[in-house]
Amino acid sequence: MTSTNINFLEQSGSKFQNLDIDDRLTVLALLYTEISDEIPALCLNNVPNEKTANLVAQIQNLPQAEQLFGLRQLLQQEEVGETAVPTQEYASMSADDKLGFWYQLAQNLGTSIIGVPNDYIPSEKATEVIDLLHTPNIEDLVTFFKRVL
């Protein structure tokens, strides 16, 4: 087993958290799509589970504009007021469940879940984070996801 690069995690996590919410969603969507073939073998042996599958289904049942609103709320846990999806349910999930939840969403991007438009160009800051996260060590990337989700 390889050791986790703490400096990589601190730097990438900090840069990710400093992105605006739409850039964070873009980074997640692009990275998950890119590495989706490698994630299941590493950490998703028991996914989907009922909790993650239910939350994904709730998002899929929303109109696309509300899906985007709901996903924003999941990443902005400090938001209060009316929510499109049960954010407290997401907040109570384990890191592994959150990883599985976003993986399931990525599997449905552009079909039953709103996707990143083909002509969308990520911001310079989002591109910087994506470039930083192009690591040959997929375990570091999984650890990054668990920390920021």
N, C-alpha and C positions, 0 to 999 in steps of 0.2 A: 504494500500500500504506500502511496506517495504521501509526502507531508504537504499540508496546505500552506500556501504562501501567504502569510499574514499581511505583509505589505501590500500585496496584490488585492486582498480582500478589503483592507482599510481604504486604499486609494479608490478602487472601483466602487465600493459601497458609498463612499462619501460623494463621489462625482455623480453617481446615480441618484442619490437622495437630493442633490442640489438641482436636478433637472425639474422642469415644470411637469405637471401630471401627464400631459399628452406625450411629452418626450419619454417619460418613464414607460408609458404603455407601448409606445413605438419600440423602444429598446427591448422590452419583454417579448413583444410579438415577433420581432425580427430574430432575436436570439433563439427563442423557443422553436421557431420554424426551422431555423438553420440546424439545430442540434437534436431535433425531435427523435431521430433514429437512434441516438446514443443514450438518451435519458432512461428509457424503460429498463434497459439491462442493468443500469446502475442503482436505481432507487425506486422504481415504481412497480415492484413485483405484486403488491396487493392493491393497486389502484386500477380501476376506479372503485372507491368505496361509496357507501350510501350517502354520506355527508357531502362529499365533493360532487358526486353525480347529481344530487338534488339541487345544489347551488348552481351548477352548470345549466341544468334544465330550467331553473328560474330565469337565468340570464337569456337563454335561448328563446324563451317565450315572450321576451320584451321586444318592442319595435327597435330597430337598429339605433336610433338616436338615444333611446333610453338605455340600451345595452352599454353604449359608450359612457353615459352618465353613471350607470351602476358600477362599471369597472373603475372609473375615476374615484368613486366613493370608497371602493375596497382598498385602494392604495392610499387614500387620505383618511386614515382612521380618526383623525381629530375632527372631522366634519360632524356636525350635529344637525338635527332637523329631519325632514322627510327624506327617506332613502328609496331608491328604485329596487334595491336588493337588501336582504338581511345582513348588514355589515357586521353585526354582533356575532352572527353565525360564523362568518369568515374569520373574525378576530379571535374566536375561540379555537380555531383549527391549529393543529400541530404544524411545525415547519414542513414535515413530510406531506401532510394533507394539502397545505398551500401549494407546495411544489406540484403535486398531482393535479390540483385544481387548475392551475395555470397551464399545465401540460394538456389537460383535456380541452381547455379553451383553445389552445393553439392548434389542436387537431381539427377544430371546427372553424378556424378563421376563414372568412370569405364564403362560408356556406351558411351555417345556422348562427354564426357569431360574426359581427361586423369585423371586417378585415382592414388591413392597411391598404389604402388605394394604390394601384400599380404605379401611378405617377407621383406618389408622395415622395418628397425628398426630406429626409430627417434633418433636423437643425444641426449646426456645427457641433454644439455641445453633445447632442445625442450620438452623432457620428463618432465623436471622440470616445465616448463610453463604449460604444459597440467595438471600436478598434481596440480599445484596452482589453475588452473581454474576449477577443479572439485568441484564446489560449489553447495550446495543445493539450493541456491537462483538464479534461472534462470534469474531474472531481472538484477542482477549484471552482469551476463554473457552477456546479451544483451547490457547492457551499455558499457561493455568492448569492444564488437565488434564494436559498434558505434564509440568509441573513436579511435580504432586502424585502422579502415578501412578508 
